[in-house]
Amino acid sequence: MVITTRDRVHAGFMVFTTLATLAYWLVYFMSGATMVRTDNVYTSFENAFPLADAWMAVGYLLAASFLLKGDRRAVLWGICAGSAMIFLGAIDILFNIEQGLFTHGSAEMAAEIAINIYCWTFGPFTIWRMWKHPLLHIKG
């Protein structure tokens, strides 16, 4: 199996997603600079995400690693990670709507909106690309 430039770029975005997720949580817990609010409702909700985000990030890291090796396990891990990303984005968007957070004009909320858009674009893109990837059809 030949690794294409598209595979390398996709794997790069998968690794970026993993590192960005890690960076987000380091900033969140070390300085709180990513917080839109600091009340108990908001922090309790956000504090429920790290384990699920870690699952998604590990999935993307495994998918990237397997993709760069031409290993068909990239398909499974890419679909798992993409699905997790859509799910996490859906929960976050619904919370933001219910709490009226999309009306906050802060830099933190702008970052949250960017994260939501990324979740709902890169997650589906990964599922779509992995599902049609030639690796899926390799025997063995």
Buried (B, 14 or more C-beta within 10 A) or exposed (E): EEEEEEBEEBBEBBBEBBEBBEEBBEBBEEEEEBBBBEEEEBBEBBEEBBEEBBBBBBBBBBBBBBBBEBBBBBBBBBBBBBBBBBBBBBBBBEBBEEBEBEEBEEEBBEBBBEBBEBBBEBBBBBBEBBEEBEBEEEEE
